[in-house]
Amino acid sequence: MHGVVAKNRGLNNFIGHLATTLFAFLSFKVLSKKHYLHHRFPATEQDPDFSPRSNNFFIWWFIFLKNYTTWWQILLMAVTFNVLLMWFSESQLLSFWVVPAILATLQLFFFGTYLPHRRPFSTKMNPHNSRTQKRNHLWAMLSCYFFGYHWEHHESPTTPWWRLYQIKK
């Protein structure tokens, strides 16, 4: 979304489209627009990743999922699941696609949205309304690919996630 996977914009966007489609039939175009809004209005009512109604983790996660999930996406995943049953067992699909996808959304939301942007805010968080993890690069990588360095991501959105640790103060 920030154009950091490949220097060629067309290749970068192709990889983005491919990755989001293979993950769960997500629209790269929609994700890009919403992510742009998240950067423009972090932790405000205009931020599609933020829940101004509740700081409760589960309510906020449900709102987050609802905001990014479409009926077409659910239909395509259901069709894909049933087609893949021709080659894989139900337990294989659940173990290697469904459960990891759900856990990945939980991981991304918890470490990349909820922890960095939850209330209360402090004046130190401005203008991004974002916190950052303490400097522990191993934990930052394992928790969510350095997206715990969320203030740094907002401060330098064109820095690839795998280099956020380098700008961590």
CNS distance restraints for C-alpha pairs under 8 A (distance, minus, plus):
assign (resid   1 and name CA) (resid  13 and name CA) 7.64 0.50 0.50
assign (resid   1 and name CA) (resid  16 and name CA) 7.18 0.50 0.50
assign (resid   1 and name CA) (resid  31 and name CA) 7.97 0.50 0.50
assign (resid   1 and name CA) (resid  32 and name CA) 5.42 0.50 0.50
assign (resid   1 and name CA) (resid  35 and name CA) 7.62 0.50 0.50
assign (resid   2 and name CA) (resid 157 and name CA) 6.62 0.50 0.50
assign (resid   2 and name CA) (resid 158 and name CA) 5.60 0.50 0.50
assign (resid   3 and name CA) (resid   7 and name CA) 7.17 0.50 0.50
assign (resid   3 and name CA) (resid   9 and name CA) 6.47 0.50 0.50
assign (resid   3 and name CA) (resid  12 and name CA) 5.98 0.50 0.50
assign (resid   3 and name CA) (resid  13 and name CA) 7.50 0.50 0.50
assign (resid   3 and name CA) (resid 158 and name CA) 7.17 0.50 0.50
assign (resid   4 and name CA) (resid  12 and name CA) 7.28 0.50 0.50
assign (resid   4 and name CA) (resid 158 and name CA) 6.39 0.50 0.50
assign (resid   4 and name CA) (resid 159 and name CA) 7.17 0.50 0.50
assign (resid   4 and name CA) (resid 160 and name CA) 5.67 0.50 0.50
assign (resid   5 and name CA) (resid  12 and name CA) 5.66 0.50 0.50
assign (resid   5 and name CA) (resid  15 and name CA) 7.93 0.50 0.50
assign (resid   5 and name CA) (resid 160 and name CA) 7.48 0.50 0.50
assign (resid   6 and name CA) (resid  11 and name CA) 6.31 0.50 0.50
assign (resid   6 and name CA) (resid  12 and name CA) 4.83 0.50 0.50
assign (resid   7 and name CA) (resid  11 and name CA) 7.83 0.50 0.50
assign (resid   7 and name CA) (resid  12 and name CA) 7.00 0.50 0.50
assign (resid   8 and name CA) (resid  12 and name CA) 6.05 0.50 0.50
assign (resid   9 and name CA) (resid  13 and name CA) 6.06 0.50 0.50
assign (resid  10 and name CA) (resid  14 and name CA) 6.08 0.50 0.50
assign (resid  11 and name CA) (resid  15 and name CA) 6.16 0.50 0.50
assign (resid  12 and name CA) (resid  16 and name CA) 6.23 0.50 0.50
assign (resid  13 and name CA) (resid  17 and name CA) 6.05 0.50 0.50
assign (resid  14 and name CA) (resid  18 and name CA) 6.04 0.50 0.50
assign (resid  15 and name CA) (resid  19 and name CA) 5.96 0.50 0.50
assign (resid  16 and name CA) (resid  20 and name CA) 6.12 0.50 0.50
assign (resid  16 and name CA) (resid  28 and name CA) 6.26 0.50 0.50
assign (resid  17 and name CA) (resid  21 and name CA) 5.98 0.50 0.50
assign (resid  17 and name CA) (resid  27 and name CA) 7.13 0.50 0.50
assign (resid  17 and name CA) (resid  28 and name CA) 5.12 0.50 0.50
assign (resid  17 and name CA) (resid  29 and name CA) 7.91 0.50 0.50
assign (resid  18 and name CA) (resid  22 and name CA) 6.04 0.50 0.50
assign (resid  19 and name CA) (resid  23 and name CA) 6.03 0.50 0.50
assign (resid  20 and name CA) (resid  24 and name CA) 6.48 0.50 0.50
assign (resid  20 and name CA) (resid  25 and name CA) 6.17 0.50 0.50
assign (resid  20 and name CA) (resid  26 and name CA) 5.06 0.50 0.50
assign (resid  20 and name CA) (resid  27 and name CA) 6.57 0.50 0.50
assign (resid  20 and name CA) (resid  28 and name CA) 6.01 0.50 0.50
assign (resid  21 and name CA) (resid  25 and name CA) 3.91 0.50 0.50
assign (resid  21 and name CA) (resid  26 and name CA) 5.21 0.50 0.50
assign (resid  21 and name CA) (resid  27 and name CA) 6.77 0.50 0.50
assign (resid  21 and name CA) (resid  28 and name CA) 7.65 0.50 0.50
assign (resid  23 and name CA) (resid 101 and name CA) 7.10 0.50 0.50
assign (resid  24 and name CA) (resid  73 and name CA) 7.03 0.50 0.50
assign (resid  24 and name CA) (resid  77 and name CA) 6.68 0.50 0.50
assign (resid  24 and name CA) (resid 101 and name CA) 7.56 0.50 0.50
assign (resid  25 and name CA) (resid  73 and name CA) 5.45 0.50 0.50
assign (resid  25 and name CA) (resid  76 and name CA) 7.01 0.50 0.50
assign (resid  25 and name CA) (resid  77 and name CA) 7.06 0.50 0.50
assign (resid  26 and name CA) (resid  31 and name CA) 7.53 0.50 0.50
assign (resid  26 and name CA) (resid  68 and name CA) 7.88 0.50 0.50
assign (resid  26 and name CA) (resid  69 and name CA) 7.71 0.50 0.50
assign (resid  26 and name CA) (resid  73 and name CA) 6.71 0.50 0.50
assign (resid  27 and name CA) (resid  31 and name CA) 6.07 0.50 0.50
assign (resid  28 and name CA) (resid  32 and name CA) 5.92 0.50 0.50
assign (resid  29 and name CA) (resid  33 and name CA) 6.32 0.50 0.50
assign (resid  30 and name CA) (resid  34 and name CA) 6.20 0.50 0.50
assign (resid  31 and name CA) (resid  35 and name CA) 5.90 0.50 0.50
assign (resid  31 and name CA) (resid  68 and name CA) 7.75 0.50 0.50
assign (resid  32 and name CA) (resid  36 and name CA) 6.06 0.50 0.50
assign (resid  33 and name CA) (resid  37 and name CA) 6.41 0.50 0.50
assign (resid  34 and name CA) (resid  38 and name CA) 6.18 0.50 0.50
assign (resid  34 and name CA) (resid  47 and name CA) 7.77 0.50 0.50
assign (resid  34 and name CA) (resid  48 and name CA) 6.13 0.50 0.50
assign (resid  34 and name CA) (resid  49 and name CA) 7.95 0.50 0.50
assign (resid  35 and name CA) (resid  39 and name CA) 6.34 0.50 0.50
assign (resid  35 and name CA) (resid  48 and name CA) 7.89 0.50 0.50
assign (resid  36 and name CA) (resid  40 and name CA) 6.14 0.50 0.50
assign (resid  37 and name CA) (resid  41 and name CA) 5.83 0.50 0.50
assign (resid  37 and name CA) (resid  42 and name CA) 7.65 0.50 0.50
assign (resid  37 and name CA) (resid  46 and name CA) 7.05 0.50 0.50
assign (resid  37 and name CA) (resid  47 and name CA) 5.74 0.50 0.50
assign (resid  37 and name CA) (resid  48 and name CA) 6.92 0.50 0.50
assign (resid  38 and name CA) (resid  42 and name CA) 5.02 0.50 0.50
assign (resid  38 and name CA) (resid  43 and name CA) 7.50 0.50 0.50
assign (resid  38 and name CA) (resid  46 and name CA) 7.74 0.50 0.50
assign (resid  38 and name CA) (resid  47 and name CA) 4.69 0.50 0.50
assign (resid  38 and name CA) (resid  48 and name CA) 6.23 0.50 0.50
assign (resid  38 and name CA) (resid  49 and name CA) 6.42 0.50 0.50
assign (resid  39 and name CA) (resid  47 and name CA) 7.89 0.50 0.50
assign (resid  39 and name CA) (resid 128 and name CA) 7.80 0.50 0.50
assign (resid  39 and name CA) (resid 154 and name CA) 6.56 0.50 0.50
assign (resid  40 and name CA) (resid  47 and name CA) 7.80 0.50 0.50
assign (resid  41 and name CA) (resid  45 and name CA) 7.84 0.50 0.50
assign (resid  41 and name CA) (resid  46 and name CA) 5.86 0.50 0.50
assign (resid  41 and name CA) (resid  47 and name CA) 5.27 0.50 0.50
assign (resid  42 and name CA) (resid  46 and name CA) 7.92 0.50 0.50
assign (resid  42 and name CA) (resid  47 and name CA) 5.61 0.50 0.50
assign (resid  42 and name CA) (resid  50 and name CA) 7.64 0.50 0.50
assign (resid  42 and name CA) (resid 117 and name CA) 7.84 0.50 0.50
assign (resid  42 and name CA) (resid 128 and name CA) 5.70 0.50 0.50
assign (resid  42 and name CA) (resid 129 and name CA) 6.02 0.50 0.50
assign (resid  42 and name CA) (resid 130 and name CA) 7.64 0.50 0.50
assign (resid  43 and name CA) (resid  47 and name CA) 5.84 0.50 0.50
assign (resid  43 and name CA) (resid  49 and name CA) 7.57 0.50 0.50
assign (resid  43 and name CA) (resid  50 and name CA) 5.28 0.50 0.50
assign (resid  43 and name CA) (resid  51 and name CA) 7.81 0.50 0.50
assign (resid  43 and name CA) (resid  52 and name CA) 7.85 0.50 0.50
assign (resid  43 and name CA) (resid 117 and name CA) 5.94 0.50 0.50
assign (resid  43 and name CA) (resid 118 and name CA) 7.85 0.50 0.50
assign (resid  43 and name CA) (resid 128 and name CA) 7.75 0.50 0.50
assign (resid  43 and name CA) (resid 129 and name CA) 5.90 0.50 0.50
assign (resid  43 and name CA) (resid 130 and name CA) 7.79 0.50 0.50
assign (resid  44 and name CA) (resid  50 and name CA) 6.61 0.50 0.50
assign (resid  44 and name CA) (resid  52 and name CA) 6.93 0.50 0.50
assign (resid  45 and name CA) (resid  50 and name CA) 7.00 0.50 0.50
assign (resid  45 and name CA) (resid  51 and name CA) 7.44 0.50 0.50
assign (resid  45 and name CA) (resid  52 and name CA) 5.99 0.50 0.50
assign (resid  48 and name CA) (resid  64 and name CA) 7.64 0.50 0.50
assign (resid  48 and name CA) (resid  67 and name CA) 7.10 0.50 0.50
assign (resid  49 and name CA) (resid  64 and name CA) 5.88 0.50 0.50
assign (resid  49 and name CA) (resid  67 and name CA) 7.94 0.50 0.50
assign (resid  49 and name CA) (resid 113 and name CA) 7.00 0.50 0.50
assign (resid  50 and name CA) (resid  60 and name CA) 7.54 0.50 0.50
assign (resid  50 and name CA) (resid  64 and name CA) 7.47 0.50 0.50
assign (resid  50 and name CA) (resid 113 and name CA) 7.73 0.50 0.50
assign (resid  50 and name CA) (resid 117 and name CA) 7.56 0.50 0.50
assign (resid  51 and name CA) (resid  55 and name CA) 6.99 0.50 0.50
assign (resid  51 and name CA) (resid  60 and name CA) 5.59 0.50 0.50
assign (resid  51 and name CA) (resid  63 and name CA) 7.09 0.50 0.50
assign (resid  51 and name CA) (resid  64 and name CA) 7.80 0.50 0.50
assign (resid  54 and name CA) (resid  59 and name CA) 6.72 0.50 0.50
assign (resid  54 and name CA) (resid  60 and name CA) 6.35 0.50 0.50
assign (resid  55 and name CA) (resid  59 and name CA) 7.74 0.50 0.50
assign (resid  55 and name CA) (resid  60 and name CA) 6.62 0.50 0.50
assign (resid  55 and name CA) (resid 118 and name CA) 6.36 0.50 0.50
assign (resid  55 and name CA) (resid 119 and name CA) 6.61 0.50 0.50
assign (resid  56 and name CA) (resid  60 and name CA) 6.03 0.50 0.50
assign (resid  57 and name CA) (resid  61 and name CA) 6.01 0.50 0.50
assign (resid  57 and name CA) (resid 114 and name CA) 7.16 0.50 0.50
assign (resid  58 and name CA) (resid  62 and name CA) 6.09 0.50 0.50
assign (resid  59 and name CA) (resid  63 and name CA) 6.29 0.50 0.50
assign (resid  60 and name CA) (resid  64 and name CA) 6.06 0.50 0.50
assign (resid  60 and name CA) (resid 114 and name CA) 7.99 0.50 0.50
assign (resid  61 and name CA) (resid  65 and name CA) 6.10 0.50 0.50
assign (resid  61 and name CA) (resid 106 and name CA) 7.74 0.50 0.50
assign (resid  61 and name CA) (resid 109 and name CA) 6.86 0.50 0.50
assign (resid  62 and name CA) (resid  66 and name CA) 5.99 0.50 0.50
assign (resid  63 and name CA) (resid  67 and name CA) 6.02 0.50 0.50
assign (resid  64 and name CA) (resid  68 and name CA) 6.54 0.50 0.50
assign (resid  64 and name CA) (resid 109 and name CA) 7.88 0.50 0.50
assign (resid  65 and name CA) (resid  69 and name CA) 5.87 0.50 0.50
assign (resid  66 and name CA) (resid  70 and name CA) 7.77 0.50 0.50
assign (resid  69 and name CA) (resid  73 and name CA) 6.64 0.50 0.50
assign (resid  69 and name CA) (resid  74 and name CA) 7.49 0.50 0.50
assign (resid  70 and name CA) (resid  74 and name CA) 6.45 0.50 0.50
assign (resid  71 and name CA) (resid  75 and name CA) 6.09 0.50 0.50
assign (resid  72 and name CA) (resid  76 and name CA) 6.04 0.50 0.50
assign (resid  73 and name CA) (resid  77 and name CA) 6.12 0.50 0.50
assign (resid  74 and name CA) (resid  78 and name CA) 6.10 0.50 0.50
assign (resid  75 and name CA) (resid  79 and name CA) 6.18 0.50 0.50
assign (resid  76 and name CA) (resid  80 and name CA) 6.00 0.50 0.50
assign (resid  77 and name CA) (resid  81 and name CA) 5.92 0.50 0.50
assign (resid  78 and name CA) (resid  82 and name CA) 6.27 0.50 0.50
assign (resid  79 and name CA) (resid  83 and name CA) 6.14 0.50 0.50
assign (resid  80 and name CA) (resid  84 and name CA) 5.97 0.50 0.50
assign (resid  81 and name CA) (resid  85 and name CA) 6.37 0.50 0.50
assign (resid  81 and name CA) (resid  93 and name CA) 7.33 0.50 0.50
assign (resid  82 and name CA) (resid  86 and name CA) 7.47 0.50 0.50
assign (resid  84 and name CA) (resid  88 and name CA) 5.92 0.50 0.50
assign (resid  84 and name CA) (resid  93 and name CA) 7.84 0.50 0.50
assign (resid  85 and name CA) (resid  89 and name CA) 5.77 0.50 0.50
assign (resid  85 and name CA) (resid  90 and name CA) 6.47 0.50 0.50
assign (resid  85 and name CA) (resid  93 and name CA) 7.87 0.50 0.50
assign (resid  88 and name CA) (resid  92 and name CA) 6.15 0.50 0.50
assign (resid  88 and name CA) (resid  93 and name CA) 6.62 0.50 0.50
assign (resid  89 and name CA) (resid  93 and name CA) 6.38 0.50 0.50
assign (resid  90 and name CA) (resid  94 and name CA) 6.11 0.50 0.50
assign (resid  91 and name CA) (resid  95 and name CA) 5.87 0.50 0.50
assign (resid  92 and name CA) (resid  96 and name CA) 5.84 0.50 0.50
assign (resid  92 and name CA) (resid  97 and name CA) 7.90 0.50 0.50
assign (resid  93 and name CA) (resid  97 and name CA) 5.32 0.50 0.50
assign (resid  93 and name CA) (resid  98 and name CA) 6.43 0.50 0.50
assign (resid  94 and name CA) (resid  98 and name CA) 4.70 0.50 0.50
assign (resid  94 and name CA) (resid  99 and name CA) 5.67 0.50 0.50
assign (resid  95 and name CA) (resid  99 and name CA) 5.74 0.50 0.50
assign (resid  95 and name CA) (resid 100 and name CA) 7.05 0.50 0.50
assign (resid  96 and name CA) (resid 100 and name CA) 6.23 0.50 0.50
assign (resid  97 and name CA) (resid 101 and name CA) 5.96 0.50 0.50
assign (resid  98 and name CA) (resid 102 and name CA) 6.33 0.50 0.50
assign (resid  99 and name CA) (resid 103 and name CA) 6.09 0.50 0.50
assign (resid 100 and name CA) (resid 104 and name CA) 5.89 0.50 0.50
assign (resid 101 and name CA) (resid 105 and name CA) 6.35 0.50 0.50
assign (resid 102 and name CA) (resid 106 and name CA) 6.29 0.50 0.50
assign (resid 103 and name CA) (resid 107 and name CA) 6.04 0.50 0.50
assign (resid 104 and name CA) (resid 108 and name CA) 6.01 0.50 0.50
assign (resid 105 and name CA) (resid 109 and name CA) 5.90 0.50 0.50
assign (resid 106 and name CA) (resid 110 and name CA) 5.92 0.50 0.50
assign (resid 107 and name CA) (resid 111 and name CA) 5.97 0.50 0.50
assign (resid 107 and name CA) (resid 112 and name CA) 7.61 0.50 0.50
assign (resid 107 and name CA) (resid 143 and name CA) 7.31 0.50 0.50
assign (resid 107 and name CA) (resid 144 and name CA) 6.51 0.50 0.50
assign (resid 108 and name CA) (resid 112 and name CA) 5.06 0.50 0.50
assign (resid 108 and name CA) (resid 113 and name CA) 6.98 0.50 0.50
assign (resid 108 and name CA) (resid 144 and name CA) 6.31 0.50 0.50
assign (resid 109 and name CA) (resid 113 and name CA) 4.89 0.50 0.50
assign (resid 109 and name CA) (resid 114 and name CA) 5.89 0.50 0.50
assign (resid 110 and name CA) (resid 114 and name CA) 4.87 0.50 0.50
assign (resid 110 and name CA) (resid 115 and name CA) 5.94 0.50 0.50
assign (resid 111 and name CA) (resid 115 and name CA) 5.57 0.50 0.50
assign (resid 111 and name CA) (resid 116 and name CA) 7.04 0.50 0.50
assign (resid 111 and name CA) (resid 143 and name CA) 6.62 0.50 0.50
assign (resid 111 and name CA) (resid 144 and name CA) 6.10 0.50 0.50
assign (resid 111 and name CA) (resid 147 and name CA) 6.72 0.50 0.50
assign (resid 111 and name CA) (resid 148 and name CA) 5.62 0.50 0.50
assign (resid 112 and name CA) (resid 116 and name CA) 6.44 0.50 0.50
assign (resid 112 and name CA) (resid 144 and name CA) 6.96 0.50 0.50
assign (resid 112 and name CA) (resid 147 and name CA) 5.24 0.50 0.50
assign (resid 112 and name CA) (resid 148 and name CA) 5.86 0.50 0.50
assign (resid 112 and name CA) (resid 150 and name CA) 6.74 0.50 0.50
assign (resid 113 and name CA) (resid 117 and name CA) 5.80 0.50 0.50
assign (resid 113 and name CA) (resid 118 and name CA) 7.79 0.50 0.50
assign (resid 114 and name CA) (resid 118 and name CA) 5.38 0.50 0.50
assign (resid 115 and name CA) (resid 131 and name CA) 7.42 0.50 0.50
assign (resid 115 and name CA) (resid 148 and name CA) 7.97 0.50 0.50
assign (resid 116 and name CA) (resid 129 and name CA) 7.99 0.50 0.50
assign (resid 116 and name CA) (resid 130 and name CA) 4.97 0.50 0.50
assign (resid 116 and name CA) (resid 131 and name CA) 4.43 0.50 0.50
assign (resid 116 and name CA) (resid 132 and name CA) 6.17 0.50 0.50
assign (resid 116 and name CA) (resid 148 and name CA) 7.02 0.50 0.50
assign (resid 116 and name CA) (resid 150 and name CA) 6.23 0.50 0.50
assign (resid 116 and name CA) (resid 151 and name CA) 7.63 0.50 0.50
assign (resid 117 and name CA) (resid 121 and name CA) 7.89 0.50 0.50
assign (resid 117 and name CA) (resid 129 and name CA) 6.11 0.50 0.50
assign (resid 117 and name CA) (resid 130 and name CA) 5.00 0.50 0.50
assign (resid 117 and name CA) (resid 131 and name CA) 6.56 0.50 0.50
assign (resid 121 and name CA) (resid 125 and name CA) 6.64 0.50 0.50
assign (resid 121 and name CA) (resid 129 and name CA) 6.43 0.50 0.50
assign (resid 121 and name CA) (resid 130 and name CA) 7.97 0.50 0.50
assign (resid 122 and name CA) (resid 126 and name CA) 7.55 0.50 0.50
assign (resid 122 and name CA) (resid 129 and name CA) 7.85 0.50 0.50
assign (resid 125 and name CA) (resid 129 and name CA) 4.76 0.50 0.50
assign (resid 125 and name CA) (resid 130 and name CA) 5.30 0.50 0.50
assign (resid 125 and name CA) (resid 131 and name CA) 6.25 0.50 0.50
assign (resid 125 and name CA) (resid 151 and name CA) 7.77 0.50 0.50
assign (resid 126 and name CA) (resid 130 and name CA) 7.40 0.50 0.50
assign (resid 128 and name CA) (resid 151 and name CA) 6.76 0.50 0.50
assign (resid 128 and name CA) (resid 154 and name CA) 6.38 0.50 0.50
assign (resid 128 and name CA) (resid 155 and name CA) 7.66 0.50 0.50
assign (resid 130 and name CA) (resid 150 and name CA) 6.44 0.50 0.50
assign (resid 130 and name CA) (resid 151 and name CA) 5.18 0.50 0.50
assign (resid 130 and name CA) (resid 154 and name CA) 7.93 0.50 0.50
assign (resid 131 and name CA) (resid 149 and name CA) 7.71 0.50 0.50
assign (resid 131 and name CA) (resid 150 and name CA) 6.32 0.50 0.50
assign (resid 131 and name CA) (resid 151 and name CA) 5.52 0.50 0.50
assign (resid 132 and name CA) (resid 148 and name CA) 5.70 0.50 0.50
assign (resid 132 and name CA) (resid 149 and name CA) 4.68 0.50 0.50
assign (resid 132 and name CA) (resid 150 and name CA) 5.25 0.50 0.50
assign (resid 132 and name CA) (resid 151 and name CA) 5.33 0.50 0.50
assign (resid 132 and name CA) (resid 152 and name CA) 7.34 0.50 0.50
assign (resid 133 and name CA) (resid 140 and name CA) 7.10 0.50 0.50
assign (resid 133 and name CA) (resid 148 and name CA) 5.22 0.50 0.50
assign (resid 133 and name CA) (resid 149 and name CA) 5.62 0.50 0.50
assign (resid 133 and name CA) (resid 150 and name CA) 7.74 0.50 0.50
assign (resid 135 and name CA) (resid 140 and name CA) 7.80 0.50 0.50
assign (resid 135 and name CA) (resid 168 and name CA) 7.35 0.50 0.50
assign (resid 136 and name CA) (resid 140 and name CA) 6.02 0.50 0.50
assign (resid 137 and name CA) (resid 141 and name CA) 6.01 0.50 0.50
assign (resid 137 and name CA) (resid 146 and name CA) 7.65 0.50 0.50
assign (resid 137 and name CA) (resid 165 and name CA) 6.66 0.50 0.50
assign (resid 138 and name CA) (resid 142 and name CA) 6.18 0.50 0.50
assign (resid 139 and name CA) (resid 143 and name CA) 5.77 0.50 0.50
assign (resid 140 and name CA) (resid 144 and name CA) 6.49 0.50 0.50
assign (resid 140 and name CA) (resid 145 and name CA) 6.50 0.50 0.50
assign (resid 140 and name CA) (resid 146 and name CA) 4.79 0.50 0.50
assign (resid 140 and name CA) (resid 147 and name CA) 7.21 0.50 0.50
assign (resid 140 and name CA) (resid 148 and name CA) 5.82 0.50 0.50
assign (resid 140 and name CA) (resid 149 and name CA) 7.25 0.50 0.50
assign (resid 141 and name CA) (resid 145 and name CA) 4.32 0.50 0.50
assign (resid 141 and name CA) (resid 146 and name CA) 4.79 0.50 0.50
assign (resid 141 and name CA) (resid 147 and name CA) 7.95 0.50 0.50
assign (resid 142 and name CA) (resid 146 and name CA) 7.77 0.50 0.50
assign (resid 143 and name CA) (resid 147 and name CA) 7.99 0.50 0.50
assign (resid 143 and name CA) (resid 148 and name CA) 7.28 0.50 0.50
assign (resid 144 and name CA) (resid 148 and name CA) 6.55 0.50 0.50
assign (resid 145 and name CA) (resid 161 and name CA) 6.60 0.50 0.50
assign (resid 145 and name CA) (resid 162 and name CA) 6.76 0.50 0.50
assign (resid 146 and name CA) (resid 150 and name CA) 7.85 0.50 0.50
assign (resid 146 and name CA) (resid 161 and name CA) 5.99 0.50 0.50
assign (resid 146 and name CA) (resid 162 and name CA) 6.61 0.50 0.50
assign (resid 146 and name CA) (resid 164 and name CA) 6.36 0.50 0.50
assign (resid 146 and name CA) (resid 165 and name CA) 6.81 0.50 0.50
assign (resid 147 and name CA) (resid 153 and name CA) 7.28 0.50 0.50
assign (resid 147 and name CA) (resid 161 and name CA) 6.71 0.50 0.50
assign (resid 147 and name CA) (resid 164 and name CA) 7.94 0.50 0.50
assign (resid 149 and name CA) (resid 153 and name CA) 6.41 0.50 0.50
assign (resid 149 and name CA) (resid 164 and name CA) 6.59 0.50 0.50
assign (resid 149 and name CA) (resid 165 and name CA) 7.19 0.50 0.50
assign (resid 149 and name CA) (resid 168 and name CA) 7.15 0.50 0.50
assign (resid 150 and name CA) (resid 154 and name CA) 6.33 0.50 0.50
assign (resid 151 and name CA) (resid 155 and name CA) 6.06 0.50 0.50
assign (resid 152 and name CA) (resid 156 and name CA) 5.91 0.50 0.50
assign (resid 152 and name CA) (resid 157 and name CA) 7.80 0.50 0.50
assign (resid 152 and name CA) (resid 164 and name CA) 6.56 0.50 0.50
assign (resid 152 and name CA) (resid 167 and name CA) 6.83 0.50 0.50
assign (resid 152 and name CA) (resid 168 and name CA) 6.49 0.50 0.50
assign (resid 153 and name CA) (resid 157 and name CA) 4.98 0.50 0.50
assign (resid 153 and name CA) (resid 158 and name CA) 7.96 0.50 0.50
assign (resid 153 and name CA) (resid 159 and name CA) 7.10 0.50 0.50
assign (resid 153 and name CA) (resid 161 and name CA) 7.57 0.50 0.50
assign (resid 153 and name CA) (resid 164 and name CA) 6.77 0.50 0.50
assign (resid 159 and name CA) (resid 163 and name CA) 6.33 0.50 0.50
assign (resid 159 and name CA) (resid 164 and name CA) 6.35 0.50 0.50
assign (resid 160 and name CA) (resid 164 and name CA) 6.55 0.50 0.50
assign (resid 163 and name CA) (resid 167 and name CA) 7.41 0.50 0.50
assign (resid 164 and name CA) (resid 168 and name CA) 6.46 0.50 0.50
